[in-house]
């Protein structure tokens, strides 16, 4: 063999051996995960400001989005109407909110929206002013809501209906917007009650409000926060969506992992501007089974059936008979995302 050929062959074998040795010390990425050289994809993510975002925050904090080649760009919505309008107009790619908003977009606005993952049960409580002792005491008063015909407003109306009160007749609805502004509304006698989730439940209580109970106990299982997008966008960006969901699932796991408790508390304090004791109370809600985060932020199908049944009853949609939930779902993205996660 020519000496030059021998040298090239030796160098090639040495390089190959080094690469193999390096691979032996490096954990393999799941099939379909982006390479380190991949250009990160920026996704516009629209959310409400609250503790339900902890899977997103933890995925950012621990580098899970970066590992999956995703750069999330968070937008905060003032209310669900703005969020639904923004998604319909393509002003962002993915929404995180109570999934009844996705149903409303399909049924009320005629938009082709699909729910692709779950998150939590809402962690809501019925908060009232100090002079209210029971739901029936809200006769002649005002229930402050985000929007009157979706999600938590429907739960509030149902709770008051069970107490013998009809909206528009026995009490008024005030569609004021998101949780922060509804928390402040309880300071005024005109805002007698609202549904809040942590940390706003604890902030409201510190300001003198009191709780008449958790919606989990007053109403039952409910699929609240979930992930949804326009169906054509999801279909055209399936691999990117799955990578996003993989990081989201990993962030959900991290938030529920006792080993990451201190980091999760620090993130809650920083992102929501909370005092330590409020962050600790919020964290406890987040990790309470059935009340807080679902394991792996999975979708709660029985809870979603309750979402549809509630809409059928309170809004009279579908002739009062809830449709099959599959109409609004494509959980295949979530299932494929699970395969990309790293435990």
WODAZI-V81743 format. One record per run of one state. SS is the DSSP state (~ for helix, > for strand, _ for the rest). FROM is the first residue (numbers start at 1). TO is the last residue. Records with the same first field share a line. If there is no record, write none. Layout:
BEGIN
SS: FROM-TO ; FROM-TO
END
This chain:
BEGIN
_: 1-2 ; 25-40 ; 48-50 ; 62-63 ; 68-69 ; 77-79 ; 89-93 ; 99-99 ; 108-112 ; 118-119 ; 121-124 ; 129-134 ; 139-141 ; 146-150 ; 163-166 ; 168-170 ; 176-178 ; 186-192 ; 197-199 ; 207-209 ; 219-224 ; 237-237 ; 257-257 ; 273-275 ; 287-292 ; 294-294 ; 298-300 ; 316-316 ; 321-324 ; 330-331 ; 341-343
~: 3-24 ; 51-61 ; 64-67 ; 80-88 ; 100-107 ; 135-138 ; 151-162 ; 179-185 ; 200-206 ; 215-218 ; 231-236 ; 238-256 ; 258-272 ; 276-286 ; 295-297 ; 301-315 ; 317-320 ; 325-328 ; 332-340
>: 41-47 ; 70-76 ; 94-98 ; 113-117 ; 120-120 ; 125-128 ; 142-145 ; 167-167 ; 171-175 ; 193-196 ; 210-214 ; 225-230 ; 293-293 ; 329-329
END
